[in-house]
Amino acid sequence: MAEVSLRVDGMSCEGCSKRLQTSLNALEGVQQAQVTLKPGQAVVQYDETQVTVQALKESIEESGFDVLN
């Protein structure tokens, strides 16, 4: 299992962070995602044989937020 921390921009409330956390946790291969509003970040534990960091970033962007790293 791998872990990545991604800086996320565009979240303005706890509802945003919860929505993004739910979206990331729904991805196949994600073991656990924790999204915090301040600082804006997503820490994701995932199975690298099932999902890539690029797919995680795309999911964040599809949810309406920007990935800063």
All heavy atoms as TSV, in Angstrom:
chain	resi	resn	atom	element	x	y	z
A	1	MET	N	N	0.844	-1.170	0.000
A	1	MET	CA	C	0.000	0.000	0.000
A	1	MET	C	C	0.895	1.241	0.000
A	1	MET	O	O	1.937	1.266	0.627
A	1	MET	CB	C	-0.928	-0.010	1.212
A	1	MET	CG	C	-1.862	1.143	1.220
A	1	MET	SD	S	-3.291	1.056	2.329
A	1	MET	CE	C	-2.675	0.328	3.799
A	2	ALA	N	N	0.460	2.270	-0.712
A	2	ALA	CA	C	1.196	3.524	-0.802
A	2	ALA	C	C	0.345	4.639	-0.205
A	2	ALA	O	O	-0.853	4.481	0.014
A	2	ALA	CB	C	1.517	3.831	-2.256
A	3	GLU	N	N	1.009	5.765	0.060
A	3	GLU	CA	C	0.302	6.930	0.580
A	3	GLU	C	C	0.809	8.167	-0.136
A	3	GLU	O	O	2.005	8.294	-0.411
A	3	GLU	CB	C	0.532	7.070	2.084
A	3	GLU	CG	C	-0.218	8.245	2.694
A	3	GLU	CD	C	-0.095	8.307	4.191
A	3	GLU	OE1	O	-0.698	7.451	4.869
A	3	GLU	OE2	O	0.616	9.205	4.695
A	4	VAL	N	N	-0.120	9.059	-0.453
A	4	VAL	CA	C	0.239	10.320	-1.094
A	4	VAL	C	C	-0.536	11.442	-0.421
A	4	VAL	O	O	-1.681	11.256	-0.002
A	4	VAL	CB	C	-0.038	10.281	-2.621
A	4	VAL	CG1	C	-1.521	10.148	-2.921
A	4	VAL	CG2	C	0.555	11.483	-3.321
A	5	SER	N	N	0.120	12.590	-0.309
A	5	SER	CA	C	-0.522	13.788	0.219
A	5	SER	C	C	-0.600	14.789	-0.923
A	5	SER	O	O	0.419	15.146	-1.513
A	5	SER	CB	C	0.292	14.354	1.380
A	5	SER	OG	O	-0.296	15.546	1.849
A	6	LEU	N	N	-1.812	15.228	-1.232
A	6	LEU	CA	C	-2.035	16.157	-2.335
A	6	LEU	C	C	-2.619	17.459	-1.802
A	6	LEU	O	O	-3.578	17.438	-1.020
A	6	LEU	CB	C	-2.993	15.547	-3.359
A	6	LEU	CG	C	-2.544	14.231	-3.983
A	6	LEU	CD1	C	-3.687	13.588	-4.749
A	6	LEU	CD2	C	-1.358	14.468	-4.895
A	7	ARG	N	N	-2.048	18.575	-2.222
A	7	ARG	CA	C	-2.591	19.875	-1.851
A	7	ARG	C	C	-3.777	20.167	-2.764
A	7	ARG	O	O	-3.683	20.018	-3.973
A	7	ARG	CB	C	-1.530	20.950	-1.966
A	7	ARG	CG	C	-0.453	20.795	-0.903
A	7	ARG	CD	C	0.624	21.857	-0.965
A	7	ARG	NE	N	0.068	23.193	-1.029
A	7	ARG	CZ	C	0.602	24.178	-1.752
A	7	ARG	NH1	N	1.679	23.973	-2.470
A	7	ARG	NH2	N	0.044	25.372	-1.759
A	8	VAL	N	N	-4.870	20.585	-2.155
A	8	VAL	CA	C	-6.111	20.822	-2.899
A	8	VAL	C	C	-6.549	22.266	-2.694
A	8	VAL	O	O	-6.582	22.772	-1.569
A	8	VAL	CB	C	-7.231	19.863	-2.417
A	8	VAL	CG1	C	-8.520	20.115	-3.181
A	8	VAL	CG2	C	-6.796	18.414	-2.565
A	9	ASP	N	N	-6.892	22.930	-3.795
A	9	ASP	CA	C	-7.366	24.311	-3.740
A	9	ASP	C	C	-8.809	24.362	-4.210
A	9	ASP	O	O	-9.225	23.567	-5.050
A	9	ASP	CB	C	-6.494	25.197	-4.641
A	9	ASP	CG	C	-6.799	26.667	-4.469
A	9	ASP	OD1	O	-7.033	27.093	-3.317
A	9	ASP	OD2	O	-6.812	27.391	-5.480
A	10	GLY	N	N	-9.572	25.288	-3.644
A	10	GLY	CA	C	-10.937	25.492	-4.105
A	10	GLY	C	C	-11.999	25.034	-3.124
A	10	GLY	O	O	-13.185	25.257	-3.362
A	11	MET	N	N	-11.588	24.422	-2.021
A	11	MET	CA	C	-12.573	24.014	-1.022
A	11	MET	C	C	-12.868	25.215	-0.134
A	11	MET	O	O	-11.957	25.869	0.355
A	11	MET	CB	C	-12.045	22.855	-0.177
A	11	MET	CG	C	-11.829	21.582	-0.951
A	11	MET	SD	S	-11.370	20.174	0.091
A	11	MET	CE	C	-9.778	20.685	0.710
A	12	SER	N	N	-14.149	25.504	0.067
A	12	SER	CA	C	-14.514	26.681	0.851
A	12	SER	C	C	-15.251	26.346	2.142
A	12	SER	O	O	-15.479	27.238	2.960
A	12	SER	CB	C	-15.368	27.621	0.000
A	12	SER	OG	O	-16.542	26.956	-0.422
A	13	CYS	N	N	-15.628	25.070	2.321
A	13	CYS	CA	C	-16.374	24.709	3.530
A	13	CYS	C	C	-16.160	23.229	3.845
A	13	CYS	O	O	-15.600	22.480	3.044
A	13	CYS	CB	C	-17.861	25.011	3.345
A	13	CYS	SG	S	-18.642	23.990	2.061
A	14	GLU	N	N	-16.630	22.823	5.014
A	14	GLU	CA	C	-16.510	21.419	5.422
A	14	GLU	C	C	-17.286	20.505	4.477
A	14	GLU	O	O	-16.898	19.366	4.254
A	14	GLU	CB	C	-17.010	21.227	6.860
A	14	GLU	CG	C	-16.086	21.796	7.909
A	14	GLU	CD	C	-14.752	21.083	7.992
A	14	GLU	OE1	O	-14.695	19.861	7.763
A	14	GLU	OE2	O	-13.758	21.766	8.291
A	15	GLY	N	N	-18.368	21.012	3.912
A	15	GLY	CA	C	-19.142	20.217	2.960
A	15	GLY	C	C	-18.309	19.856	1.738
A	15	GLY	O	O	-18.405	18.733	1.225
A	16	CYS	N	N	-17.481	20.793	1.286
A	16	CYS	CA	C	-16.592	20.530	0.144
A	16	CYS	C	C	-15.618	19.400	0.474
A	16	CYS	O	O	-15.424	18.483	-0.323
A	16	CYS	CB	C	-15.788	21.784	-0.217
A	16	CYS	SG	S	-16.737	23.154	-0.874
A	17	SER	N	N	-14.990	19.504	1.631
A	17	SER	CA	C	-13.998	18.487	1.989
A	17	SER	C	C	-14.651	17.124	2.188
A	17	SER	O	O	-14.095	16.103	1.782
A	17	SER	CB	C	-13.205	18.905	3.231
A	17	SER	OG	O	-14.036	19.103	4.339
A	18	LYS	N	N	-15.832	17.088	2.766
A	18	LYS	CA	C	-16.529	15.809	2.955
A	18	LYS	C	C	-16.944	15.207	1.608
A	18	LYS	O	O	-16.844	14.000	1.413
A	18	LYS	CB	C	-17.742	15.986	3.867
A	18	LYS	CG	C	-17.354	16.262	5.303
A	18	LYS	CD	C	-18.547	16.169	6.215
A	18	LYS	CE	C	-18.195	16.534	7.640
A	18	LYS	NZ	N	-17.169	15.738	8.240
A	19	ARG	N	N	-17.392	16.059	0.688
A	19	ARG	CA	C	-17.793	15.576	-0.637
A	19	ARG	C	C	-16.592	14.987	-1.370
A	19	ARG	O	O	-16.676	13.911	-1.968
A	19	ARG	CB	C	-18.413	16.721	-1.447
A	19	ARG	CG	C	-18.869	16.316	-2.833
A	19	ARG	CD	C	-19.688	17.410	-3.500
A	19	ARG	NE	N	-19.061	18.713	-3.505
A	19	ARG	CZ	C	-18.361	19.203	-4.530
A	19	ARG	NH1	N	-18.201	18.489	-5.617
A	19	ARG	NH2	N	-17.849	20.414	-4.454
A	20	LEU	N	N	-15.449	15.670	-1.300
A	20	LEU	CA	C	-14.252	15.170	-1.957
A	20	LEU	C	C	-13.762	13.886	-1.297
A	20	LEU	O	O	-13.364	12.942	-1.978
A	20	LEU	CB	C	-13.151	16.230	-1.928
A	20	LEU	CG	C	-11.832	15.827	-2.580
A	20	LEU	CD1	C	-12.039	15.363	-4.021
A	20	LEU	CD2	C	-10.843	16.967	-2.505
A	21	GLN	N	N	-13.820	13.823	0.017
A	21	GLN	CA	C	-13.403	12.618	0.731
A	21	GLN	C	C	-14.259	11.423	0.318
A	21	GLN	O	O	-13.748	10.334	0.063
A	21	GLN	CB	C	-13.490	12.859	2.238
A	21	GLN	CG	C	-13.010	11.675	3.071
A	21	GLN	CD	C	-12.861	12.057	4.523
A	21	GLN	OE1	O	-12.077	12.938	4.859
A	21	GLN	NE2	N	-13.618	11.401	5.384
A	22	THR	N	N	-15.556	11.625	0.217
A	22	THR	CA	C	-16.461	10.558	-0.211
A	22	THR	C	C	-16.126	10.105	-1.625
A	22	THR	O	O	-16.093	8.912	-1.917
A	22	THR	CB	C	-17.926	11.036	-0.126
A	22	THR	OG1	O	-18.217	11.364	1.229
A	22	THR	CG2	C	-18.885	9.967	-0.607
A	23	SER	N	N	-15.859	11.062	-2.496
A	23	SER	CA	C	-15.530	10.755	-3.886
A	23	SER	C	C	-14.248	9.932	-3.983
A	23	SER	O	O	-14.183	8.934	-4.714
A	23	SER	CB	C	-15.385	12.062	-4.671
A	23	SER	OG	O	-14.963	11.811	-5.980
A	24	LEU	N	N	-13.223	10.334	-3.250
A	24	LEU	CA	C	-11.954	9.599	-3.286
A	24	LEU	C	C	-12.097	8.202	-2.687
A	24	LEU	O	O	-11.565	7.225	-3.220
A	24	LEU	CB	C	-10.865	10.388	-2.553
A	24	LEU	CG	C	-10.363	11.642	-3.256
A	24	LEU	CD1	C	-9.477	12.451	-2.322
A	24	LEU	CD2	C	-9.617	11.286	-4.536
A	25	ASN	N	N	-12.818	8.092	-1.584
A	25	ASN	CA	C	-12.998	6.788	-0.942
A	25	ASN	C	C	-13.784	5.814	-1.815
A	25	ASN	O	O	-13.690	4.604	-1.645
A	25	ASN	CB	C	-13.670	6.938	0.423
A	25	ASN	CG	C	-12.682	7.307	1.505
A	25	ASN	OD1	O	-11.614	6.716	1.622
A	25	ASN	ND2	N	-13.026	8.296	2.297
A	26	ALA	N	N	-14.554	6.344	-2.770
A	26	ALA	CA	C	-15.347	5.485	-3.659
A	26	ALA	C	C	-14.509	4.876	-4.783
A	26	ALA	O	O	-14.964	3.938	-5.445
A	26	ALA	CB	C	-16.508	6.281	-4.247
A	27	LEU	N	N	-13.296	5.391	-4.995
A	27	LEU	CA	C	-12.458	4.863	-6.073
A	27	LEU	C	C	-11.937	3.474	-5.728
A	27	LEU	O	O	-11.496	3.240	-4.594
A	27	LEU	CB	C	-11.259	5.785	-6.323
A	27	LEU	CG	C	-11.540	7.146	-6.920
A	27	LEU	CD1	C	-10.253	7.958	-6.971
A	27	LEU	CD2	C	-12.131	7.004	-8.311
A	28	GLU	N	N	-11.970	2.596	-6.708
A	28	GLU	CA	C	-11.433	1.259	-6.511
A	28	GLU	C	C	-9.936	1.362	-6.265
A	28	GLU	O	O	-9.218	2.064	-6.983
A	28	GLU	CB	C	-11.691	0.381	-7.731
A	28	GLU	CG	C	-11.272	-1.052	-7.522
A	28	GLU	CD	C	-11.706	-1.961	-8.645
A	28	GLU	OE1	O	-12.627	-1.580	-9.390
A	28	GLU	OE2	O	-11.128	-3.032	-8.767
A	29	GLY	N	N	-9.464	0.721	-5.230
A	29	GLY	CA	C	-8.051	0.733	-4.886
A	29	GLY	C	C	-7.707	1.707	-3.771
A	29	GLY	O	O	-6.623	1.640	-3.209
A	30	VAL	N	N	-8.619	2.617	-3.452
A	30	VAL	CA	C	-8.377	3.541	-2.342
A	30	VAL	C	C	-8.747	2.845	-1.044
A	30	VAL	O	O	-9.875	2.389	-0.871
A	30	VAL	CB	C	-9.177	4.859	-2.512
A	30	VAL	CG1	C	-9.079	5.710	-1.255
A	30	VAL	CG2	C	-8.671	5.626	-3.719
A	31	GLN	N	N	-7.771	2.740	-0.152
A	31	GLN	CA	C	-8.011	2.116	1.155
A	31	GLN	C	C	-8.644	3.117	2.112
A	31	GLN	O	O	-9.578	2.807	2.823
A	31	GLN	CB	C	-6.696	1.596	1.745
A	31	GLN	CG	C	-5.975	0.613	0.858
A	31	GLN	CD	C	-6.771	-0.651	0.613
A	31	GLN	OE1	O	-7.355	-1.207	1.535
A	31	GLN	NE2	N	-6.800	-1.108	-0.623
A	32	GLN	N	N	-8.083	4.348	2.108
A	32	GLN	CA	C	-8.624	5.390	2.971
A	32	GLN	C	C	-8.176	6.746	2.456
A	32	GLN	O	O	-7.009	6.939	2.102
A	32	GLN	CB	C	-8.132	5.215	4.407
A	32	GLN	CG	C	-8.651	6.277	5.342
A	32	GLN	CD	C	-8.163	6.089	6.772
A	32	GLN	OE1	O	-7.378	5.208	7.055
A	32	GLN	NE2	N	-8.636	6.935	7.654
A	33	ALA	N	N	-9.102	7.680	2.420
A	33	ALA	CA	C	-8.789	9.060	2.055
A	33	ALA	C	C	-9.273	9.962	3.174
A	33	ALA	O	O	-10.382	9.797	3.677
A	33	ALA	CB	C	-9.470	9.445	0.743
A	34	GLN	N	N	-8.406	10.893	3.574
A	34	GLN	CA	C	-8.782	11.892	4.572
A	34	GLN	C	C	-8.540	13.259	3.957
A	34	GLN	O	O	-7.420	13.566	3.544
A	34	GLN	CB	C	-7.965	11.724	5.848
A	34	GLN	CG	C	-8.303	10.457	6.598
A	34	GLN	CD	C	-7.583	10.392	7.936
A	34	GLN	OE1	O	-6.417	10.719	8.027
A	34	GLN	NE2	N	-8.290	9.965	8.957
A	35	VAL	N	N	-9.597	14.056	3.900
A	35	VAL	CA	C	-9.506	15.386	3.305
A	35	VAL	C	C	-9.758	16.413	4.399
A	35	VAL	O	O	-10.717	16.301	5.149
A	35	VAL	CB	C	-10.546	15.551	2.169
A	35	VAL	CG1	C	-10.472	16.942	1.578
A	35	VAL	CG2	C	-10.335	14.483	1.093
A	36	THR	N	N	-8.850	17.399	4.472
A	36	THR	CA	C	-9.003	18.461	5.462
A	36	THR	C	C	-9.119	19.800	4.752
A	36	THR	O	O	-8.438	20.056	3.765
A	36	THR	CB	C	-7.805	18.498	6.435
A	36	THR	OG1	O	-6.605	18.613	5.692
A	36	THR	CG2	C	-7.776	17.245	7.293
A	37	LEU	N	N	-9.992	20.623	5.277
A	37	LEU	CA	C	-10.230	21.938	4.697
A	37	LEU	C	C	-9.030	22.863	4.921
A	37	LEU	O	O	-8.582	23.545	4.016
A	37	LEU	CB	C	-11.495	22.555	5.305
A	37	LEU	CG	C	-11.918	23.928	4.812
A	37	LEU	CD1	C	-12.182	23.902	3.318
A	37	LEU	CD2	C	-13.149	24.390	5.561
A	38	LYS	N	N	-8.513	22.876	6.147
A	38	LYS	CA	C	-7.337	23.691	6.474
A	38	LYS	C	C	-6.300	22.804	7.123
A	38	LYS	O	O	-6.573	22.262	8.211
A	38	LYS	CB	C	-7.732	24.835	7.401
A	38	LYS	CG	C	-8.609	25.833	6.684
A	38	LYS	CD	C	-8.879	27.031	7.525
A	38	LYS	CE	C	-9.792	27.972	6.754
A	38	LYS	NZ	N	-10.055	29.187	7.406
A	39	PRO	N	N	-5.153	22.604	6.546
A	39	PRO	CA	C	-4.822	23.074	5.210
A	39	PRO	C	C	-5.555	22.251	4.166
A	39	PRO	O	O	-5.903	21.096	4.426
A	39	PRO	CB	C	-3.315	22.860	5.113
A	39	PRO	CG	C	-3.070	21.666	5.971
A	39	PRO	CD	C	-4.078	21.771	7.102
A	40	GLY	N	N	-5.763	22.796	3.026
A	40	GLY	CA	C	-6.464	22.081	1.961
A	40	GLY	C	C	-5.607	20.939	1.448
A	40	GLY	O	O	-4.679	21.155	0.671
A	41	GLN	N	N	-5.909	19.753	1.923
A	41	GLN	CA	C	-5.135	18.606	1.464
A	41	GLN	C	C	-5.941	17.324	1.531
A	41	GLN	O	O	-6.903	17.212	2.279
A	41	GLN	CB	C	-3.835	18.455	2.241
A	41	GLN	CG	C	-3.972	17.892	3.629
A	41	GLN	CD	C	-2.616	17.643	4.279
A	41	GLN	OE1	O	-1.582	18.020	3.750
A	41	GLN	NE2	N	-2.618	17.020	5.422
A	42	ALA	N	N	-5.488	16.382	0.722
A	42	ALA	CA	C	-6.057	15.038	0.725
A	42	ALA	C	C	-4.909	14.063	0.954
A	42	ALA	O	O	-3.925	14.089	0.219
A	42	ALA	CB	C	-6.741	14.738	-0.602
A	43	VAL	N	N	-5.017	13.264	1.997
A	43	VAL	CA	C	-4.038	12.214	2.268
A	43	VAL	C	C	-4.731	10.902	1.929
A	43	VAL	O	O	-5.763	10.566	2.513
A	43	VAL	CB	C	-3.574	12.238	3.740
A	43	VAL	CG1	C	-2.593	11.102	4.002
A	43	VAL	CG2	C	-2.944	13.582	4.076
A	44	VAL	N	N	-4.158	10.194	0.956
A	44	VAL	CA	C	-4.813	9.008	0.426
A	44	VAL	C	C	-3.899	7.795	0.557
A	44	VAL	O	O	-2.754	7.823	0.108
A	44	VAL	CB	C	-5.196	9.203	-1.060
A	44	VAL	CG1	C	-5.971	8.003	-1.576
A	44	VAL	CG2	C	-5.990	10.489	-1.262
A	45	GLN	N	N	-4.421	6.745	1.180
A	45	GLN	CA	C	-3.743	5.451	1.209
A	45	GLN	C	C	-4.403	4.609	0.134
A	45	GLN	O	O	-5.639	4.496	0.105
A	45	GLN	CB	C	-3.898	4.792	2.580
A	45	GLN	CG	C	-3.215	5.562	3.683
A	45	GLN	CD	C	-3.475	4.951	5.052
A	45	GLN	OE1	O	-4.303	4.071	5.210
A	45	GLN	NE2	N	-2.759	5.446	6.039
A	46	TYR	N	N	-3.580	4.051	-0.748
A	46	TYR	CA	C	-4.147	3.365	-1.902
A	46	TYR	C	C	-3.277	2.185	-2.322
A	46	TYR	O	O	-2.099	2.107	-2.000
A	46	TYR	CB	C	-4.302	4.346	-3.068
A	46	TYR	CG	C	-2.984	4.897	-3.584
A	46	TYR	CD1	C	-2.398	4.369	-4.732
A	46	TYR	CD2	C	-2.317	5.919	-2.922
A	46	TYR	CE1	C	-1.182	4.853	-5.193
A	46	TYR	CE2	C	-1.121	6.409	-3.384
A	46	TYR	CZ	C	-0.554	5.869	-4.518
A	46	TYR	OH	O	0.651	6.342	-4.966
A	47	ASP	N	N	-3.897	1.283	-3.076
A	47	ASP	CA	C	-3.206	0.133	-3.647
A	47	ASP	C	C	-2.712	0.553	-5.023
A	47	ASP	O	O	-3.509	0.757	-5.936
A	47	ASP	CB	C	-4.172	-1.042	-3.752
A	47	ASP	CG	C	-3.527	-2.297	-4.321
A	47	ASP	OD1	O	-2.450	-2.193	-4.961
A	47	ASP	OD2	O	-4.103	-3.378	-4.133
A	48	GLU	N	N	-1.400	0.690	-5.168
A	48	GLU	CA	C	-0.844	1.208	-6.419
A	48	GLU	C	C	-0.998	0.252	-7.594
A	48	GLU	O	O	-0.766	0.646	-8.734
A	48	GLU	CB	C	0.610	1.626	-6.220
A	48	GLU	CG	C	1.487	0.554	-5.637
A	48	GLU	CD	C	2.705	1.139	-4.931
A	48	GLU	OE1	O	3.161	2.238	-5.281
A	48	GLU	OE2	O	3.189	0.468	-4.017
A	49	THR	N	N	-1.456	-0.973	-7.346
A	49	THR	CA	C	-1.734	-1.887	-8.455
A	49	THR	C	C	-3.141	-1.676	-8.995
A	49	THR	O	O	-3.486	-2.209	-10.047
A	49	THR	CB	C	-1.569	-3.362	-8.030
A	49	THR	OG1	O	-2.550	-3.691	-7.043
A	49	THR	CG2	C	-0.169	-3.633	-7.489
A	50	GLN	N	N	-3.964	-0.882	-8.273
A	50	GLN	CA	C	-5.349	-0.667	-8.690
A	50	GLN	C	C	-5.663	0.766	-9.102
A	50	GLN	O	O	-6.605	0.995	-9.865
A	50	GLN	CB	C	-6.306	-1.081	-7.572
A	50	GLN	CG	C	-6.305	-2.571	-7.295
A	50	GLN	CD	C	-7.341	-2.921	-6.251
A	50	GLN	OE1	O	-7.351	-2.376	-5.160
A	50	GLN	NE2	N	-8.240	-3.819	-6.623
A	51	VAL	N	N	-4.908	1.721	-8.580
A	51	VAL	CA	C	-5.193	3.127	-8.882
A	51	VAL	C	C	-3.870	3.899	-8.880
A	51	VAL	O	O	-2.958	3.575	-8.131
A	51	VAL	CB	C	-6.210	3.727	-7.873
A	51	VAL	CG1	C	-5.643	3.828	-6.482
A	51	VAL	CG2	C	-6.755	5.056	-8.349
A	52	THR	N	N	-3.787	4.903	-9.750
A	52	THR	CA	C	-2.571	5.704	-9.849
A	52	THR	C	C	-2.771	7.074	-9.208
A	52	THR	O	O	-3.913	7.510	-9.010
A	52	THR	CB	C	-2.178	5.922	-11.325
A	52	THR	OG1	O	-3.219	6.696	-11.959
A	52	THR	CG2	C	-1.979	4.602	-12.057
A	53	VAL	N	N	-1.673	7.746	-8.921
A	53	VAL	CA	C	-1.752	9.105	-8.395
A	53	VAL	C	C	-2.440	10.005	-9.425
A	53	VAL	O	O	-3.243	10.870	-9.062
A	53	VAL	CB	C	-0.347	9.638	-8.031
A	53	VAL	CG1	C	-0.406	11.117	-7.678
A	53	VAL	CG2	C	0.239	8.845	-6.872
A	54	GLN	N	N	-2.160	9.774	-10.691
A	54	GLN	CA	C	-2.806	10.566	-11.741
A	54	GLN	C	C	-4.331	10.399	-11.698
A	54	GLN	O	O	-5.071	11.362	-11.845
A	54	GLN	CB	C	-2.273	10.191	-13.125
A	54	GLN	CG	C	-2.819	11.049	-14.243
A	54	GLN	CD	C	-2.506	12.523	-14.082
A	54	GLN	OE1	O	-1.439	12.893	-13.629
A	54	GLN	NE2	N	-3.453	13.372	-14.463
A	55	ALA	N	N	-4.802	9.188	-11.467
A	55	ALA	CA	C	-6.251	8.950	-11.368
A	55	ALA	C	C	-6.834	9.662	-10.150
A	55	ALA	O	O	-7.955	10.177	-10.205
A	55	ALA	CB	C	-6.539	7.454	-11.303
A	56	LEU	N	N	-6.083	9.716	-9.057
A	56	LEU	CA	C	-6.539	10.429	-7.868
A	56	LEU	C	C	-6.667	11.921	-8.176
A	56	LEU	O	O	-7.658	12.554	-7.828
A	56	LEU	CB	C	-5.571	10.218	-6.702
A	56	LEU	CG	C	-5.417	8.788	-6.192
A	56	LEU	CD1	C	-4.295	8.716	-5.165
A	56	LEU	CD2	C	-6.710	8.261	-5.620
A	57	LYS	N	N	-5.652	12.478	-8.852
A	57	LYS	CA	C	-5.683	13.893	-9.222
A	57	LYS	C	C	-6.859	14.188	-10.143
A	57	LYS	O	O	-7.545	15.204	-9.988
A	57	LYS	CB	C	-4.373	14.288	-9.895
A	57	LYS	CG	C	-3.191	14.323	-8.945
A	57	LYS	CD	C	-1.920	14.703	-9.670
A	57	LYS	CE	C	-0.737	14.791	-8.730
A	57	LYS	NZ	N	0.503	15.199	-9.425
A	58	GLU	N	N	-7.103	13.311	-11.101
A	58	GLU	CA	C	-8.225	13.504	-12.026
A	58	GLU	C	C	-9.550	13.480	-11.288
A	58	GLU	O	O	-10.456	14.264	-11.590
A	58	GLU	CB	C	-8.182	12.444	-13.128
A	58	GLU	CG	C	-7.055	12.661	-14.119
A	58	GLU	CD	C	-6.880	11.517	-15.105
A	58	GLU	OE1	O	-7.712	10.581	-15.120
A	58	GLU	OE2	O	-5.898	11.556	-15.868
A	59	SER	N	N	-9.673	12.603	-10.305
A	59	SER	CA	C	-10.904	12.525	-9.520
A	59	SER	C	C	-11.127	13.820	-8.742
A	59	SER	O	O	-12.254	14.318	-8.664
A	59	SER	CB	C	-10.843	11.334	-8.561
A	59	SER	OG	O	-12.009	11.273	-7.783
A	60	ILE	N	N	-10.059	14.371	-8.200
A	60	ILE	CA	C	-10.164	15.639	-7.469
A	60	ILE	C	C	-10.616	16.747	-8.411
A	60	ILE	O	O	-11.524	17.525	-8.088
A	60	ILE	CB	C	-8.814	15.992	-6.801
A	60	ILE	CG1	C	-8.510	14.995	-5.675
A	60	ILE	CG2	C	-8.817	17.430	-6.279
A	60	ILE	CD1	C	-7.109	15.081	-5.116
A	61	GLU	N	N	-10.007	16.799	-9.592
A	61	GLU	CA	C	-10.367	17.841	-10.558
A	61	GLU	C	C	-11.797	17.661	-11.075
A	61	GLU	O	O	-12.511	18.636	-11.275
A	61	GLU	CB	C	-9.351	17.869	-11.691
A	61	GLU	CG	C	-8.000	18.389	-11.198
A	61	GLU	CD	C	-6.886	18.275	-12.217
A	61	GLU	OE1	O	-7.091	17.690	-13.288
A	61	GLU	OE2	O	-5.794	18.796	-11.910
A	62	GLU	N	N	-12.216	16.410	-11.265
A	62	GLU	CA	C	-13.587	16.149	-11.712
A	62	GLU	C	C	-14.602	16.549	-10.629
A	62	GLU	O	O	-15.758	16.819	-10.946
A	62	GLU	CB	C	-13.754	14.676	-12.078
A	62	GLU	CG	C	-13.062	14.312	-13.377
A	62	GLU	CD	C	-13.026	12.821	-13.643
A	62	GLU	OE1	O	-13.619	12.037	-12.868
A	62	GLU	OE2	O	-12.386	12.420	-14.630
A	63	SER	N	N	-14.151	16.597	-9.376
A	63	SER	CA	C	-15.023	17.010	-8.278
A	63	SER	C	C	-15.105	18.527	-8.167
A	63	SER	O	O	-15.801	19.059	-7.320
A	63	SER	CB	C	-14.523	16.422	-6.967
A	63	SER	OG	O	-14.627	15.012	-6.983
A	64	GLY	N	N	-14.335	19.241	-9.018
A	64	GLY	CA	C	-14.417	20.688	-9.061
A	64	GLY	C	C	-13.329	21.424	-8.307
A	64	GLY	O	O	-13.439	22.629	-8.070
A	65	PHE	N	N	-12.262	20.723	-7.934
A	65	PHE	CA	C	-11.173	21.340	-7.182
A	65	PHE	C	C	-9.878	21.258	-7.978
A	65	PHE	O	O	-9.798	20.524	-8.944
A	65	PHE	CB	C	-11.018	20.656	-5.818
A	65	PHE	CG	C	-12.309	20.606	-5.043
A	65	PHE	CD1	C	-13.008	19.422	-4.912
A	65	PHE	CD2	C	-12.848	21.749	-4.480
A	65	PHE	CE1	C	-14.208	19.371	-4.211
A	65	PHE	CE2	C	-14.049	21.718	-3.790
A	65	PHE	CZ	C	-14.721	20.527	-3.657
A	66	ASP	N	N	-8.879	22.017	-7.550
A	66	ASP	CA	C	-7.582	22.029	-8.211
A	66	ASP	C	C	-6.544	21.332	-7.353
A	66	ASP	O	O	-6.515	21.495	-6.141
A	66	ASP	CB	C	-7.129	23.478	-8.472
A	66	ASP	CG	C	-8.031	24.196	-9.448
A	66	ASP	OD1	O	-8.404	23.596	-10.460
A	66	ASP	OD2	O	-8.371	25.360	-9.171
A	67	VAL	N	N	-5.673	20.576	-8.007
A	67	VAL	CA	C	-4.544	19.932	-7.337
A	67	VAL	C	C	-3.339	20.842	-7.512
A	67	VAL	O	O	-2.999	21.221	-8.635
A	67	VAL	CB	C	-4.261	18.532	-7.928
A	67	VAL	CG1	C	-3.077	17.894	-7.224
A	67	VAL	CG2	C	-5.493	17.649	-7.825
A	68	LEU	N	N	-2.689	21.185	-6.417
A	68	LEU	CA	C	-1.575	22.116	-6.466
A	68	LEU	C	C	-0.210	21.439	-6.558
A	68	LEU	O	O	0.805	22.107	-6.722
A	68	LEU	CB	C	-1.603	23.047	-5.245
A	68	LEU	CG	C	-2.868	23.902	-5.122
A	68	LEU	CD1	C	-2.810	24.753	-3.859
A	68	LEU	CD2	C	-3.040	24.780	-6.350
A	69	ASN	N	N	-0.150	20.121	-6.445
A	69	ASN	CA	C	1.145	19.431	-6.586
A	69	ASN	C	C	0.994	18.162	-7.355
A	69	ASN	O	O	-0.056	17.668	-7.592
A	69	ASN	CB	C	1.791	19.164	-5.225
A	69	ASN	CG	C	0.945	18.290	-4.310
A	69	ASN	OD1	O	-0.268	18.195	-4.440
A	69	ASN	ND2	N	1.588	17.680	-3.358
